Amino acid sequence: MIMAVPRWNDFIDPVMRLLADGKPRTRSEILAGVVEATKLTEEDMADALPSGEPRYIGRIGWAITDSFQAGYLLRPARATYTISPEGLRFVETGDPITHQTLKLSPTYQEYLERSRKPRAKGETPLELTAQDDVTPLEALREANRQLLVALEEEVYTRLHEITDFYHFEKLVGQFVGALGYGGASEESIKLTKRSNDNGVDGIIWQDKLGFDRVYLQAKKYSTSNKVGKGELYEFSGALDAHGATKGILLTTSEFTEGARIEAPKARNKHIILIDGRQLASLMVQHNIGVEIDQIVEIKRIDGAFFTFDEE
Protein backbone atom coordinates (compact mmCIF):
# COMPACT_ATOMS: atom_id res chain seq x y z
CA MET A 1 0.00 0.00 0.00
CA ILE A 2 1.57 3.29 -1.09
CA MET A 3 1.12 6.23 1.25
CA ALA A 4 1.64 9.89 0.43
CA VAL A 5 3.21 10.64 3.82
CA PRO A 6 6.94 9.76 3.90
CA ARG A 7 8.04 6.86 6.07
CA TRP A 8 9.12 7.76 9.59
CA ASN A 9 12.78 7.07 8.82
CA ASP A 10 12.63 9.43 5.83
CA PHE A 11 12.07 12.24 8.34
CA ILE A 12 15.37 11.58 10.18
CA ASP A 13 17.46 13.48 7.65
CA PRO A 14 15.28 16.64 7.52
CA VAL A 15 15.04 16.70 11.32
CA MET A 16 18.81 16.53 11.69
CA ARG A 17 19.47 19.12 8.99
CA LEU A 18 16.92 21.51 10.47
CA LEU A 19 18.81 21.41 13.78
CA ALA A 20 22.25 21.58 12.18
CA ASP A 21 22.41 25.34 12.87
CA GLY A 22 22.81 24.56 16.57
CA LYS A 23 19.69 26.46 17.65
CA PRO A 24 17.40 24.79 20.21
CA ARG A 25 13.89 24.16 18.93
CA THR A 26 10.75 22.88 20.56
CA ARG A 27 9.04 19.80 19.25
CA SER A 28 6.31 21.91 17.63
CA GLU A 29 8.93 24.13 15.97
CA ILE A 30 10.65 21.04 14.57
CA LEU A 31 7.33 19.76 13.23
CA ALA A 32 6.65 23.06 11.48
CA GLY A 33 10.18 23.25 10.08
CA VAL A 34 10.16 19.69 8.76
CA VAL A 35 6.72 20.18 7.16
CA GLU A 36 8.11 23.19 5.30
CA ALA A 37 11.38 21.48 4.37
CA THR A 38 9.70 18.35 3.04
CA LYS A 39 6.90 20.31 1.34
CA LEU A 40 4.11 18.22 2.82
CA THR A 41 0.80 18.99 1.15
CA GLU A 42 -2.53 19.62 2.85
CA GLU A 43 -3.56 16.16 1.69
CA ASP A 44 -0.48 14.66 3.37
CA MET A 45 -1.25 16.43 6.63
CA ALA A 46 -4.90 15.36 6.51
CA ASP A 47 -3.92 11.67 6.40
CA ALA A 48 -4.80 10.46 9.90
CA LEU A 49 -4.60 7.34 12.03
CA PRO A 50 -7.82 5.75 13.36
CA SER A 51 -7.23 7.73 16.58
CA GLY A 52 -7.53 10.95 14.60
CA GLU A 53 -3.88 11.97 15.01
CA PRO A 54 -2.31 13.11 11.73
CA ARG A 55 0.08 10.42 10.52
CA TYR A 56 2.91 12.88 9.77
CA ILE A 57 3.03 14.07 13.41
CA GLY A 58 3.59 10.56 14.71
CA ARG A 59 6.22 9.80 12.09
CA ILE A 60 8.20 12.98 12.63
CA GLY A 61 7.89 12.36 16.36
CA TRP A 62 9.51 8.94 16.03
CA ALA A 63 12.30 10.41 13.90
CA ILE A 64 13.00 12.90 16.70
CA THR A 65 12.78 10.27 19.45
CA ASP A 66 15.03 7.73 17.76
CA SER A 67 17.58 10.38 16.78
CA PHE A 68 17.67 11.42 20.43
CA GLN A 69 18.03 7.78 21.57
CA ALA A 70 20.99 7.46 19.18
CA GLY A 71 22.64 10.44 20.84
CA TYR A 72 22.49 12.54 17.67
CA LEU A 73 20.14 15.01 19.35
CA LEU A 74 20.29 16.51 22.83
CA ARG A 75 17.40 17.64 24.99
CA PRO A 76 18.46 20.75 26.96
CA ALA A 77 14.90 21.46 28.16
CA ARG A 78 11.50 19.83 28.17
CA ALA A 79 10.35 19.06 24.61
CA THR A 80 13.31 21.07 23.26
CA TYR A 81 16.09 19.63 21.12
CA THR A 82 19.46 20.61 19.71
CA ILE A 83 21.94 18.69 17.62
CA SER A 84 24.82 16.89 19.33
CA PRO A 85 28.45 17.00 18.12
CA GLU A 86 28.06 13.41 16.88
CA GLY A 87 24.89 14.29 15.03
CA LEU A 88 26.49 17.36 13.48
CA ARG A 89 29.38 15.22 12.28
CA PHE A 90 26.99 13.03 10.28
CA VAL A 91 25.21 16.08 8.84
CA GLU A 92 28.49 17.63 7.69
CA THR A 93 29.44 14.52 5.68
CA GLY A 94 26.63 15.42 3.28
CA ASP A 95 25.45 11.82 3.16
CA PRO A 96 21.76 11.06 3.79
CA ILE A 97 21.03 10.26 7.44
CA THR A 98 18.95 7.09 7.62
CA HIS A 99 17.81 4.47 10.09
CA GLN A 100 21.01 2.62 9.32
CA THR A 101 22.93 5.72 10.44
CA LEU A 102 21.17 5.58 13.81
CA LYS A 103 22.08 1.90 14.13
CA LEU A 104 25.77 2.87 14.03
CA SER A 105 25.30 4.33 17.50
CA PRO A 106 26.02 1.96 20.43
CA THR A 107 23.49 3.81 22.57
CA TYR A 108 20.83 3.25 19.93
CA GLN A 109 21.68 -0.45 19.77
CA GLU A 110 21.25 -0.60 23.56
CA TYR A 111 17.90 1.17 23.22
CA LEU A 112 16.73 -1.37 20.63
CA GLU A 113 17.86 -4.22 22.83
CA ARG A 114 15.96 -2.83 25.83
CA SER A 115 12.81 -2.45 23.75
CA ARG A 116 12.94 -6.10 22.71
CA LYS A 117 13.34 -7.53 26.21
CA PRO A 118 10.21 -9.22 27.62
CA ARG A 119 8.83 -7.44 30.69
CA ALA A 120 7.29 -10.54 32.24
CA LYS A 121 8.65 -14.03 32.84
CA GLY A 122 7.77 -16.36 29.99
CA GLU A 123 6.67 -13.51 27.74
CA THR A 124 7.68 -13.87 24.10
CA PRO A 125 9.48 -10.75 22.89
CA LEU A 126 7.96 -9.07 19.84
CA GLU A 127 9.91 -6.47 17.91
CA LEU A 128 7.69 -3.42 17.54
CA THR A 129 10.40 -0.78 17.52
CA ALA A 130 10.19 1.61 14.60
CA GLN A 131 10.73 -0.27 11.37
CA ASP A 132 11.59 1.10 7.95
CA ASP A 133 7.97 1.65 6.91
CA VAL A 134 5.90 2.22 10.02
CA THR A 135 6.16 3.37 13.63
CA PRO A 136 5.52 0.93 16.52
CA LEU A 137 2.07 2.43 17.09
CA GLU A 138 1.19 2.00 13.41
CA ALA A 139 2.51 -1.59 13.51
CA LEU A 140 0.37 -2.30 16.56
CA ARG A 141 -2.74 -0.84 14.93
CA GLU A 142 -2.09 -2.82 11.75
CA ALA A 143 -1.64 -6.03 13.74
CA ASN A 144 -4.96 -5.36 15.48
CA ARG A 145 -6.63 -4.67 12.13
CA GLN A 146 -5.37 -7.98 10.76
CA LEU A 147 -6.64 -9.82 13.84
CA LEU A 148 -10.08 -8.24 13.41
CA VAL A 149 -10.17 -9.18 9.72
CA ALA A 150 -9.28 -12.78 10.59
CA LEU A 151 -11.91 -12.82 13.34
CA GLU A 152 -14.61 -11.47 10.98
CA GLU A 153 -13.71 -14.22 8.51
CA GLU A 154 -14.08 -16.83 11.28
CA VAL A 155 -17.46 -15.43 12.35
CA TYR A 156 -18.58 -15.45 8.70
CA THR A 157 -17.58 -19.11 8.40
CA ARG A 158 -19.36 -20.02 11.64
CA LEU A 159 -22.56 -18.36 10.42
CA HIS A 160 -22.60 -20.71 7.44
CA GLU A 161 -21.99 -23.71 9.70
CA ILE A 162 -25.26 -23.16 11.60
CA THR A 163 -27.60 -25.90 10.43
CA ASP A 164 -30.72 -25.19 12.47
CA PHE A 165 -32.64 -22.32 10.91
CA TYR A 166 -34.53 -21.44 14.11
CA HIS A 167 -31.20 -21.16 15.92
CA PHE A 168 -30.09 -18.79 13.19
CA GLU A 169 -33.23 -16.69 13.59
CA LYS A 170 -32.61 -16.46 17.35
CA LEU A 171 -29.04 -15.36 16.65
CA VAL A 172 -30.38 -12.63 14.37
CA GLY A 173 -32.80 -11.53 17.09
CA GLN A 174 -29.94 -11.22 19.57
CA PHE A 175 -27.94 -9.37 16.93
CA VAL A 176 -30.52 -6.64 16.31
CA GLY A 177 -31.12 -6.36 20.05
CA ALA A 178 -27.41 -5.85 20.73
CA LEU A 179 -27.39 -3.09 18.12
CA GLY A 180 -29.91 -1.22 20.23
CA TYR A 181 -33.11 -1.98 18.35
CA GLY A 182 -36.08 -2.63 20.59
CA GLY A 183 -34.43 -1.48 23.79
CA ALA A 184 -33.06 -3.65 26.58
CA SER A 185 -36.17 -5.85 27.03
CA GLU A 186 -36.10 -9.30 25.43
CA GLU A 187 -39.87 -9.04 24.98
CA SER A 188 -39.34 -6.16 22.56
CA ILE A 189 -37.97 -8.58 19.94
CA LYS A 190 -40.33 -11.36 18.94
CA LEU A 191 -39.57 -14.13 16.46
CA THR A 192 -42.56 -15.32 14.46
CA LYS A 193 -43.42 -18.99 14.10
CA ARG A 194 -41.90 -20.43 10.96
CA SER A 195 -45.12 -22.10 9.95
CA ASN A 196 -47.04 -18.82 9.97
CA ASP A 197 -44.57 -15.99 9.55
CA ASN A 198 -46.46 -14.16 6.79
CA GLY A 199 -43.20 -13.26 5.09
CA VAL A 200 -41.33 -12.03 8.19
CA ASP A 201 -39.14 -13.78 10.75
CA GLY A 202 -39.22 -11.23 13.52
CA ILE A 203 -40.88 -8.10 14.86
CA ILE A 204 -38.91 -5.47 16.75
CA TRP A 205 -41.04 -3.26 19.00
CA GLN A 206 -39.37 0.14 19.18
CA ASP A 207 -41.68 1.42 21.92
CA LYS A 208 -43.58 -0.22 24.78
CA LEU A 209 -47.00 0.12 23.14
CA GLY A 210 -45.81 -1.16 19.77
CA PHE A 211 -46.63 1.92 17.72
CA ASP A 212 -43.19 1.85 16.05
CA ARG A 213 -42.22 -1.55 14.68
CA VAL A 214 -39.39 -2.88 12.54
CA TYR A 215 -39.92 -6.16 10.70
CA LEU A 216 -37.13 -8.61 10.08
CA GLN A 217 -36.55 -11.23 7.40
CA ALA A 218 -33.49 -13.49 7.69
CA LYS A 219 -32.36 -15.72 4.82
CA LYS A 220 -29.72 -18.31 5.58
CA TYR A 221 -28.32 -18.89 2.11
CA SER A 222 -25.09 -20.45 0.90
CA THR A 223 -22.42 -18.14 -0.45
CA SER A 224 -23.35 -18.98 -4.04
CA ASN A 225 -27.05 -18.21 -3.58
CA LYS A 226 -27.55 -14.46 -3.75
CA VAL A 227 -30.69 -12.65 -2.66
CA GLY A 228 -32.19 -10.90 -5.65
CA LYS A 229 -34.97 -8.50 -6.52
CA GLY A 230 -37.59 -11.24 -6.25
CA GLU A 231 -36.92 -11.82 -2.55
CA LEU A 232 -36.77 -8.08 -1.98
CA TYR A 233 -40.19 -7.56 -3.59
CA GLU A 234 -41.64 -10.41 -1.52
CA PHE A 235 -40.35 -8.83 1.69
CA SER A 236 -41.64 -5.43 0.62
CA GLY A 237 -45.04 -7.00 0.00
CA ALA A 238 -44.95 -8.66 3.43
CA LEU A 239 -44.31 -5.25 4.99
CA ASP A 240 -47.35 -3.92 3.17
CA ALA A 241 -49.43 -6.81 4.50
CA HIS A 242 -48.37 -5.92 8.04
CA GLY A 243 -48.90 -2.21 7.50
CA ALA A 244 -45.19 -1.68 8.19
CA THR A 245 -42.82 0.95 6.85
CA LYS A 246 -39.51 -0.29 8.27
CA GLY A 247 -37.75 -3.54 7.53
CA ILE A 248 -34.40 -5.31 7.77
CA LEU A 249 -33.63 -7.92 5.12
CA LEU A 250 -30.63 -9.95 6.20
CA THR A 251 -28.78 -12.82 4.57
CA THR A 252 -25.67 -14.89 5.18
CA SER A 253 -24.87 -14.66 1.46
CA GLU A 254 -24.92 -11.55 -0.73
CA PHE A 255 -27.43 -9.32 -2.50
CA THR A 256 -27.49 -8.93 -6.23
CA GLU A 257 -26.77 -5.52 -7.67
CA GLY A 258 -30.40 -5.29 -8.71
CA ALA A 259 -31.63 -5.84 -5.15
CA ARG A 260 -29.30 -3.15 -3.83
CA ILE A 261 -30.52 -0.69 -6.46
CA GLU A 262 -34.19 -1.44 -5.83
CA ALA A 263 -34.14 -1.41 -2.00
CA PRO A 264 -33.96 2.40 -1.66
CA LYS A 265 -36.80 2.73 -4.15
CA ALA A 266 -39.31 0.86 -1.98
CA ARG A 267 -42.37 3.07 -1.88
CA ASN A 268 -43.24 4.55 1.52
CA LYS A 269 -40.85 2.12 3.18
CA HIS A 270 -37.30 2.06 4.51
CA ILE A 271 -35.63 -1.31 3.92
CA ILE A 272 -32.10 -1.98 5.17
CA LEU A 273 -30.03 -4.74 3.54
CA ILE A 274 -27.38 -6.58 5.56
CA ASP A 275 -25.30 -9.26 3.83
CA GLY A 276 -23.15 -11.97 5.41
CA ARG A 277 -19.93 -10.00 5.44
CA GLN A 278 -21.61 -6.96 6.99
CA LEU A 279 -23.30 -9.20 9.55
CA ALA A 280 -19.97 -10.75 10.57
CA SER A 281 -18.29 -7.33 10.76
CA LEU A 282 -21.09 -5.84 12.90
CA MET A 283 -21.07 -8.87 15.20
CA VAL A 284 -17.37 -8.38 15.85
CA GLN A 285 -17.77 -4.62 16.36
CA HIS A 286 -20.53 -5.12 18.92
CA ASN A 287 -19.06 -8.20 20.63
CA ILE A 288 -21.83 -10.54 19.47
CA GLY A 289 -20.64 -14.14 19.38
CA VAL A 290 -17.12 -13.00 20.24
CA GLU A 291 -15.43 -12.04 23.48
CA ILE A 292 -12.57 -9.77 24.46
CA ASP A 293 -9.38 -11.81 24.84
CA GLN A 294 -6.89 -9.11 25.83
CA ILE A 295 -6.85 -5.36 26.39
CA VAL A 296 -3.69 -3.50 25.43
CA GLU A 297 -3.08 -0.14 27.09
CA ILE A 298 -1.15 2.43 25.08
CA LYS A 299 0.37 5.07 27.32
CA ARG A 300 2.17 8.33 26.65
CA ILE A 301 3.92 11.02 28.63
CA ASP A 302 1.74 13.37 30.67
CA GLY A 303 3.38 16.66 29.72
CA ALA A 304 1.52 18.60 32.41
CA PHE A 305 2.94 16.35 35.15
CA PHE A 306 6.51 17.19 34.17
CA THR A 307 5.89 20.92 33.90
CA PHE A 308 7.26 22.72 36.91
CA ASP A 309 6.66 26.40 37.48
CA GLU A 310 9.73 28.31 38.61
CA GLU A 311 9.23 30.16 41.91
Beta strands, then each sheet from edge to edge (+ up, - down):
strand 1: 25-26
strand 2: 73-77
strand 3: 80-83
strand 4: 189-191
strand 5: 202-205
strand 6: 213-219
strand 7: 246-251
strand 8: 270-274
sheet 1: 1+ 3- 2+
sheet 2: 4+ 5- 6+ 7+ 8+
end
